[in-house]
Amino acid sequence: GGSSPGGWAVRISGEPIAGAAPKQHLFLYLSLDTEFAPRLSRGAALGKLEVLSFQPEEGVHVGGQVEEVGRFSLLAAARTQGGDPLPLRAWGSAARHHSHLNVAELVAEQLPPQQPQQQQHQQQQHDSRLDLNGLVPSRSRLLVLQLRTSGEPFEIDATLIGGGCGAGGAVGDEECGALLARWSGGALSAEIRSRTDAFHARLASTFGLDEQREGGALRLGGSPLGEREKGFAAAALAAQLGSLGFFYGKTVVAPPPGSFSPPPPPQETEAAPLFAVVPSRPFFPRGFLWDDGFHSLVVGEWDGPL
């Protein structure tokens, strides 16, 4: 608020897949999706910048700019849950046909095909050939970050600072350092705990999970809600709210069943904006009108103006 630069922070926590190779890789991507908004694409770019003096040595500094949003910096760092730093590598592309829609195939192309004996060798030690090459063009449209795990649970903190840090940025080093300190590490852990507690309290209050209602307490299958069921409700609502996204583009619409014989192929609509809940992004990363009506019932109960 006020003159402070806008921004946000996110923490990704995870642990290696049990029974798989101890050295595993996690890939995260940033993409500038301006296909249907050419005005926004002018000057839009991502790039890998010098790590700032107040960042962890193994961290990454991604700089970007989008018209009507301006410059920004994304400062990311990874570590084990014990606090040992983990390196992040990067790869980027400025090609127009490279985007989030084919990022999995693009990453696979950057890595060599694996033979069974190589996979066995990697059980014991890291093979550097599985690292991305670190090349990021200055005006990339797609940027991929790679974390090589150590076999232990890990955390990644990513902090976005509006205005940008470092050379050419609108935010001075002292203020950027203070924002990073407030939005990462132990300070972010404390903020996450506080907001988690507040979320659970509001969930119980809004949906009556801990209240006696007319006709008795809320029940599931004849039994009162336990901590497991309340935890499931919290996870489901968090997935709903966390997946709210703004989209702009074309939608494919099929004609009503039986309205034409033979049925015509699905048609694309004109490009238009869409603000929708998309809780299944890995499998269905777009708005779905039928489901969104049900999603809106839940979101509306939680926050009517939203």
Phi, psi and chi 1 to 4 in degrees:
 res  aa     phi    psi   chi1   chi2   chi3   chi4
   1 GLY       -  168.2      -      -      -      -
   2 GLY    62.8 -135.4      -      -      -      -
   3 SER   -87.8   -0.4   60.6      -      -      -
   4 SER   -68.4  139.6  177.7      -      -      -
   5 PRO   -66.3  146.3   24.6  -34.7      -      -
   6 GLY   -71.0  164.3      -      -      -      -
   7 GLY   170.1 -179.2      -      -      -      -
   8 TRP  -158.5  167.0   48.3 -103.5      -      -
   9 ALA  -137.6  148.0      -      -      -      -
  10 VAL  -141.1  144.5   62.1      -      -      -
  11 ARG  -118.6  131.9  169.4  168.1  -65.6  164.1
  12 ILE  -111.3  118.5  -59.7  170.5      -      -
  13 SER  -112.1  142.8  -58.9      -      -      -
  14 GLY  -161.6  175.7      -      -      -      -
  15 GLU  -145.4  150.6   56.1 -174.8   63.9      -
  16 PRO   -58.0  152.3  -23.3   34.2      -      -
  17 ILE   -69.9  126.4  -59.8  171.8      -      -
  18 ALA   -62.3  136.2      -      -      -      -
  19 GLY    84.8   -8.0      -      -      -      -
  20 ALA   -94.9 -177.8      -      -      -      -
  21 ALA   -58.0  140.3      -      -      -      -
  22 PRO   -65.1  -30.7   22.0  -32.4      -      -
  23 LYS   -96.1  101.5  -54.8  -68.4 -173.4 -178.1
  24 GLN  -114.9  162.8  -62.3  171.7   30.0      -
  25 HIS  -123.8  138.1  -61.1 -101.8      -      -
  26 LEU  -119.8  133.5  175.4   69.0      -      -
  27 PHE  -118.8  129.1  -62.8   92.6      -      -
  28 LEU  -121.1  148.5  -50.1  170.4      -      -
  29 TYR  -134.6  153.9   66.4   84.1      -      -
  30 LEU  -121.3  136.8  -64.0   86.7      -      -
  31 SER  -139.2  138.3  175.8      -      -      -
  32 LEU   -95.3  104.9  -63.1  176.9      -      -
  33 ASP  -100.0   90.8 -174.8    8.7      -      -
  34 THR  -120.8   24.4   57.1      -      -      -
  35 GLU   -56.7  -41.1  179.3 -177.3   -3.7      -
  36 PHE  -104.6   11.7  -61.0  107.4      -      -
  37 ALA  -134.3   70.5      -      -      -      -
  38 PRO   -58.7  -28.9   18.5  -31.2      -      -
  39 ARG   -63.5  -36.3 -176.1  164.9   57.9   86.1
  40 LEU   -74.2  -22.3  -66.0 -178.2      -      -
  41 SER   -76.0  -18.6   67.8      -      -      -
  42 ARG   -66.8  119.5  -68.0 -163.7  -60.4  -90.6
  43 GLY    80.6   -2.9      -      -      -      -
  44 ALA   -71.5  132.1      -      -      -      -
  45 ALA  -163.2  153.0      -      -      -      -
  46 LEU  -122.7  151.1  -65.0  169.7      -      -
  47 GLY  -159.3  156.7      -      -      -      -
  48 LYS   -94.9  122.2 -177.0 -177.3  175.6 -174.4
  49 LEU  -107.9  171.7  -54.7 -179.2      -      -
  50 GLU   -62.1  137.8  -70.4  -68.8  -31.1      -
  51 VAL   -63.0  134.6  173.7      -      -      -
  52 LEU   -78.8  157.5  -59.7  165.1      -      -
  53 SER   -61.1  -28.0   59.4      -      -      -
  54 PHE   -93.6    0.8   47.3   81.9      -      -
  55 GLN   -86.7  156.3  -76.8 -173.2  -94.9      -
  56 PRO   -60.0  146.4  -22.3   32.6      -      -
  57 GLU   -58.4  -33.0 -171.7  175.3  -27.9      -
  58 GLU   -89.0    6.1  -59.5  -78.8    6.7      -
  59 GLY   -77.9  179.9      -      -      -      -
  60 VAL  -132.2  140.5  167.8      -      -      -
  61 HIS  -118.9  110.2  177.8 -168.0      -      -
  62 VAL  -102.9  126.2  175.5      -      -      -
  63 GLY  -106.5  147.1      -      -      -      -
  64 GLY  -151.7  166.3      -      -      -      -
  65 GLN  -153.5  135.8  180.0  168.4  -28.1      -
  66 VAL  -138.2  131.8  177.8      -      -      -
  67 GLU   -58.7  141.9 -168.6  168.7  -36.4      -
  68 GLU    74.4   -7.0  -65.0 -169.9   -0.4      -
  69 VAL  -113.4  -38.8  174.4      -      -      -
  70 GLY    92.5 -164.0      -      -      -      -
  71 ARG   -80.3  155.8  -66.6  174.3   60.2   96.7
  72 PHE  -156.0  159.8   59.9   85.9      -      -
  73 SER  -123.1  137.7  -75.4      -      -      -
  74 LEU  -114.4  114.4 -178.0   70.6      -      -
  75 LEU  -105.6  119.5  -50.0  179.4      -      -
  76 ALA  -126.6  145.4      -      -      -      -
  77 ALA  -150.2  147.2      -      -      -      -
  78 ALA  -124.7  152.6      -      -      -      -
  79 ARG  -159.3  161.3   60.7 -174.2  173.4  -86.7
  80 THR   -73.3  164.3   65.9      -      -      -
  81 GLN   -66.4  -15.6  -73.8 -170.1   -8.6      -
  82 GLY   -82.4   -6.5      -      -      -      -
  83 GLY   101.1   -2.4      -      -      -      -
  84 ASP   -75.6  131.6  -63.5  -33.7      -      -
  85 PRO   -67.8  146.8   23.1  -31.8      -      -
  86 LEU  -121.8  138.4  -65.5  169.8      -      -
  87 PRO   -75.5  144.9   26.6  -33.2      -      -
  88 LEU  -113.0  130.3  -72.1  169.2      -      -
  89 ARG  -110.7  166.9  -66.2 -174.1   63.4   84.4
  90 ALA  -141.3  157.8      -      -      -      -
  91 TRP  -149.8  141.8  170.5   83.8      -      -
  92 GLY  -139.2  164.1      -      -      -      -
  93 SER  -144.4  138.8  172.2      -      -      -
  94 ALA  -101.1    1.8      -      -      -      -
  95 ALA   -67.1  136.1      -      -      -      -
  96 ARG   -66.1  -29.7  -66.7 -168.2   62.7   83.9
  97 HIS   -87.5    3.5   61.6  -76.7      -      -
  98 HIS   -97.4  121.3  -71.8  177.8      -      -
  99 SER  -153.9 -175.2   74.3      -      -      -
 100 HIS   -63.3  -18.9   62.8  -73.3      -      -
 101 LEU   -71.7  -25.0  -61.7  175.6      -      -
 102 ASN  -130.4   27.6   57.3  -11.7      -      -
 103 VAL   -65.3  -35.0   64.4      -      -      -
 104 ALA   -62.9  -43.8      -      -      -      -
 105 GLU   -65.9  -38.2  -66.7   82.6   -3.0      -
 106 LEU   -65.7  -41.9  -66.5  170.7      -      -
 107 VAL   -64.6  -42.2  168.5      -      -      -
 108 ALA   -60.6  -34.9      -      -      -      -
 109 GLU   -67.7  -25.4  -69.5  172.0    2.5      -
 110 GLN   -80.4  -16.3  -55.4  -55.6  -47.9      -
 111 LEU  -108.7  145.5  -54.7  175.7      -      -
 112 PRO   -72.1  149.6   27.8  -34.8      -      -
 113 PRO   -63.4  142.9   22.8  -32.4      -      -
 114 GLN  -100.1  135.2  -64.5  -59.7  -65.8      -
 115 GLN   -97.9  155.4  -56.6  -61.1  -34.3      -
 116 PRO   -53.5  -41.2  -26.8   34.6      -      -
 117 GLN   -68.0  -30.7   60.9  -90.0   24.8      -
 118 GLN   -68.4  -40.5  -68.8  175.9  -38.8      -
 119 GLN   -62.2  -39.0  -65.9  174.0   -9.9      -
 120 GLN   -65.9  -40.6 -176.5  176.3    6.2      -
 121 HIS   -62.9  -35.6  172.7   69.2      -      -
 122 GLN   -73.9  -13.4  -70.1  155.7   18.1      -
 123 GLN   -64.6  -26.9  -65.7  -78.7  -20.6      -
 124 GLN   -96.8  -38.1  -55.5  -59.4  -35.7      -
 125 GLN  -149.4  163.9   61.6 -174.5   24.2      -
 126 HIS   -77.1  137.3  170.7   65.7      -      -
 127 ASP  -103.0  112.6 -173.2  -17.1      -      -
 128 SER   -64.3  -16.6   61.2      -      -      -
 129 ARG   -67.2  -14.8  -68.6  175.3  -60.3  173.0
 130 LEU   -89.1    5.3  -66.1 -178.8      -      -
 131 ASP   -88.3  141.9  -75.5  -20.7      -      -
 132 LEU   -62.8  152.8  -66.1  175.0      -      -
 133 ASN   -76.6   -5.2   60.1   24.7      -      -
 134 GLY    79.6    1.6      -      -      -      -
 135 LEU   -83.9  120.8  -60.9  177.4      -      -
 136 VAL  -131.1  105.4 -179.0      -      -      -
 137 PRO   -56.7  150.9  -22.9   32.7      -      -
 138 SER   -65.1  -24.3   60.1      -      -      -
 139 ARG  -120.9   53.2  -58.3 -165.6   64.3   79.8
 140 SER   -70.7  150.4  -68.9      -      -      -
 141 ARG  -104.4  -19.3  -60.1  172.6   60.1   83.4
 142 LEU  -134.2  131.8  174.0   69.3      -      -
 143 LEU  -134.9  128.9 -166.7  147.4      -      -
 144 VAL  -114.3  131.2  179.4      -      -      -
 145 LEU  -105.3  140.3  -61.9  179.0      -      -
 146 GLN  -122.4  128.6  176.2 -172.5   21.5      -
 147 LEU  -113.2  125.4  169.2   67.2      -      -
 148 ARG   -98.6  114.6 -179.6 -163.8  -17.0  131.3
 149 THR   -75.4  161.5   70.2      -      -      -
 150 SER  -102.5    6.0   63.4      -      -      -
 151 GLY    95.6   -5.8      -      -      -      -
 152 GLU  -108.2  161.7  -58.2  177.6   50.8      -
 153 PRO   -56.6  148.4  -26.4   35.5      -      -
 154 PHE  -138.3  166.1   61.2   86.1      -      -
 155 GLU  -138.1  143.7  -64.8  176.9  -18.7      -
 156 ILE  -124.6  123.8  -56.8  172.8      -      -
 157 ASP  -103.7  129.3  -74.3   -8.1      -      -
 158 ALA  -126.1  126.2      -      -      -      -
 159 THR  -122.9  121.7  -54.8      -      -      -
 160 LEU  -100.1  129.1 -175.0  137.6      -      -
 161 ILE  -120.7  115.8  -60.5  176.2      -      -
 162 GLY   -66.5  142.2      -      -      -      -
 163 GLY    97.0  -27.4      -      -      -      -
 164 GLY    86.9  147.1      -      -      -      -
 165 CYS  -112.3  167.1  -58.0      -      -      -
 166 GLY    78.3 -164.7      -      -      -      -
 167 ALA   -59.0  127.0      -      -      -      -
 168 GLY    83.8   -7.7      -      -      -      -
 169 GLY   -79.4  160.4      -      -      -      -
 170 ALA   -89.6  -10.0      -      -      -      -
 171 VAL  -111.0  130.1 -173.9      -      -      -
 172 GLY   -68.1  160.1      -      -      -      -
 173 ASP   -59.7  -39.6  -77.2   -3.7      -      -
 174 GLU   -63.7  -43.7 -175.6  175.7  -10.8      -
 175 GLU   -71.1  -39.8 -173.0  173.1    5.1      -
 176 CYS   -60.6  -42.9  -82.1      -      -      -
 177 GLY   -62.7  -39.8      -      -      -      -
 178 ALA   -66.9  -40.0      -      -      -      -
 179 LEU   -65.3  -41.9  -70.5  169.5      -      -
 180 LEU   -63.7  -40.3 -178.7   62.8      -      -
 181 ALA   -63.8  -33.9      -      -      -      -
 182 ARG   -80.1  -25.2 -164.2  169.7   78.0 -150.1
 183 TRP  -114.5   26.7  -65.5  -15.7      -      -
 184 SER  -154.4  173.1   64.8      -      -      -
 185 GLY    59.5 -142.0      -      -      -      -
 186 GLY   -63.9  -34.6      -      -      -      -
 187 ALA   -65.0  -39.9      -      -      -      -
 188 LEU   -68.1  -37.2 -179.0   58.9      -      -
 189 SER   -58.5  -45.5  -62.9      -      -      -
 190 ALA   -64.5  -40.5      -      -      -      -
 191 GLU   -65.1  -40.0 -174.6   68.3   21.6      -
 192 ILE   -62.9  -44.0  -70.9  172.8      -      -
 193 ARG   -61.7  -43.8  -73.8 -166.9  -64.7  -90.9
 194 SER   -63.2  -45.6  173.5      -      -      -
 195 ARG   -71.1  -31.7  -64.1 -160.3  179.6 -155.6
 196 THR   -64.2  -45.5  -61.8      -      -      -
 197 ASP   -60.9  -43.1  -68.6  -16.2      -      -
 198 ALA   -65.3  -37.2      -      -      -      -
 199 PHE   -64.2  -45.9  173.5   77.7      -      -
 200 HIS   -64.5  -38.5  -78.3  -84.9      -      -
 201 ALA   -65.3  -42.9      -      -      -      -
 202 ARG   -68.5  -36.4 -178.6  176.1  171.7 -175.0
 203 LEU   -59.7  -47.6  171.9   69.3      -      -
 204 ALA   -63.9  -38.6      -      -      -      -
 205 SER   -71.0  -44.3  172.7      -      -      -
 206 THR   -67.4  -42.2  -59.0      -      -      -
 207 PHE  -105.6    8.3  -65.7   98.9      -      -
 208 GLY    65.8   35.0      -      -      -      -
 209 LEU   -70.3  -26.5  -58.5 -171.4      -      -
 210 ASP  -113.0   11.7  -68.9  -31.2      -      -
 211 GLU  -105.2  153.7  -63.7  176.9    4.4      -
 212 GLN   -86.5  120.3  -65.8  -73.3  -29.2      -
 213 ARG  -107.8  169.3  -67.6 -163.8  167.3 -173.0
 214 GLU   -57.6  124.6 -173.9  176.5  -11.5      -
 215 GLY    96.0    1.0      -      -      -      -
 216 GLY   110.9  179.2      -      -      -      -
 217 ALA   -70.4  155.0      -      -      -      -
 218 LEU   -59.5  137.2  -70.6  173.2      -      -
 219 ARG  -133.7  155.6  -69.4  177.8  172.8  -91.1
 220 LEU  -131.5  116.0  179.8   65.3      -      -
 221 GLY    63.2   28.3      -      -      -      -
 222 GLY    88.5   -6.8      -      -      -      -
 223 SER  -112.7  148.1  -58.7      -      -      -
 224 PRO   -61.1  154.7  -19.2   30.6      -      -
 225 LEU   -68.8  128.9  -61.4 -177.8      -      -
 226 GLY   -97.9 -177.6      -      -      -      -
 227 GLU   -63.8  -33.0  -68.7  -54.8  -47.4      -
 228 ARG   -63.9  -45.3 -178.5 -179.8  178.0 -174.5
 229 GLU   -67.3  -38.2  -71.3   76.2   21.7      -
 230 LYS   -66.2  -37.3  -66.5  175.1 -176.1  176.9
 231 GLY   -64.8  -38.3      -      -      -      -
 232 PHE   -64.9  -41.8  177.8   82.3      -      -
 233 ALA   -62.0  -41.2      -      -      -      -
 234 ALA   -64.0  -42.6      -      -      -      -
 235 ALA   -65.6  -40.1      -      -      -      -
 236 ALA   -65.7  -44.1      -      -      -      -
 237 LEU   -67.5  -39.8 -180.0   60.9      -      -
 238 ALA   -61.5  -39.2      -      -      -      -
 239 ALA   -64.5  -37.5      -      -      -      -
 240 GLN   -64.3  -55.0  -67.3  -94.6   44.1      -
 241 LEU   -67.1  -39.0  -60.8  174.0      -      -
 242 GLY   -70.6  -16.6      -      -      -      -
 243 SER   -99.5    2.8   70.8      -      -      -
 244 LEU   -58.6  127.0  -87.0  166.6      -      -
 245 GLY  -146.3  155.1      -      -      -      -
 246 PHE  -102.0  129.4  176.4   81.3      -      -
 247 PHE  -125.3  153.8  -56.6   84.5      -      -
 248 TYR  -142.1  121.4 -173.0   87.3      -      -
 249 GLY   167.5 -164.1      -      -      -      -
 250 LYS   -95.2  151.8  -61.3  178.9  179.3  179.3
 251 THR  -118.2  139.3  -59.6      -      -      -
 252 VAL   -92.1  122.9  178.3      -      -      -
 253 VAL  -122.7  128.8  178.3      -      -      -
 254 ALA   -93.0  148.8      -      -      -      -
 255 PRO   -69.5  156.4   26.4  -34.7      -      -
 256 PRO   -58.1  141.2  -20.7   32.0      -      -
 257 PRO   -57.4  134.2  -21.5   32.0      -      -
 258 GLY    79.5    1.2      -      -      -      -
 259 SER   -82.0  -20.7   56.4      -      -      -
 260 PHE  -137.6  149.2  -61.1   93.6      -      -
 261 SER  -139.7  117.5 -176.8      -      -      -
 262 PRO   -72.1  157.1   29.3  -36.1      -      -
 263 PRO   -67.8  135.1   22.7  -32.7      -      -
 264 PRO   -73.5  161.4   28.9  -34.6      -      -
 265 PRO   -68.9  158.0   25.3  -34.1      -      -
 266 PRO   -56.2  148.3  -23.1   33.2      -      -
 267 GLN  -115.7  148.1  -58.5  -67.8  -45.0      -
 268 GLU   -86.7  139.0  -76.9 -169.9  -19.2      -
 269 THR   -83.9  173.3   66.7      -      -      -
 270 GLU   -68.9  153.9  -66.7  -63.9  -39.3      -
 271 ALA   -61.5  136.9      -      -      -      -
 272 ALA  -155.2  161.1      -      -      -      -
 273 PRO   -82.0  154.8   27.8  -33.1      -      -
 274 LEU  -148.4  127.0  175.9   66.3      -      -
 275 PHE  -113.2  110.9 -175.9   53.8      -      -
 276 ALA  -148.2  160.1      -      -      -      -
 277 VAL   -85.2  130.7  172.2      -      -      -
 278 VAL  -134.6   73.4 -172.1      -      -      -
 279 PRO   -73.5  -11.1   26.4  -33.3      -      -
 280 SER  -114.8   55.0 -174.8      -      -      -
 281 ARG   -59.9  -37.8  -70.5 -166.9  178.3 -141.2
 282 PRO   -63.3  -26.9  -22.1   34.3      -      -
 283 PHE  -111.6  -26.4  -54.7  100.6      -      -
 284 PHE  -146.0   75.0 -162.2   86.0      -      -
 285 PRO   -83.1   58.0   32.6  -35.9      -      -
 286 ARG  -161.5  164.1   58.5 -171.6   65.4   83.9
 287 GLY   -69.1  147.6      -      -      -      -
 288 PHE  -134.6  110.8 -170.5   64.0      -      -
 289 LEU   -59.8  -40.0  -62.5 -179.1      -      -
 290 TRP   -62.6  -51.1  174.5  -97.2      -      -
 291 ASP   -65.0  -34.5  -75.8    4.4      -      -
 292 ASP   -67.5  -25.3 -148.7   48.5      -      -
 293 GLY   -62.4  -42.1      -      -      -      -
 294 PHE   -70.5  -40.1  -64.4  106.2      -      -
 295 HIS   -57.7  -41.3  -63.6  155.8      -      -
 296 SER   -66.1  -27.9  -64.7      -      -      -
 297 LEU   -61.8  -41.0  -66.8  174.6      -      -
 298 VAL   -73.8  -47.3  178.6      -      -      -
 299 VAL   -61.5  -40.8  174.9      -      -      -
 300 GLY   -63.8  -35.9      -      -      -      -
 301 GLU   -66.7  -36.0 -174.6   72.0   17.2      -
 302 TRP   -74.4  -43.3  176.1 -100.5      -      -
 303 ASP  -152.6   95.8 -172.1  -31.8      -      -
 304 GLY   -56.8  -50.0      -      -      -      -
 305 PRO   -59.7  -35.2  -26.8   35.9      -      -
 306 LEU   -64.8      -  177.9   63.5      -      -
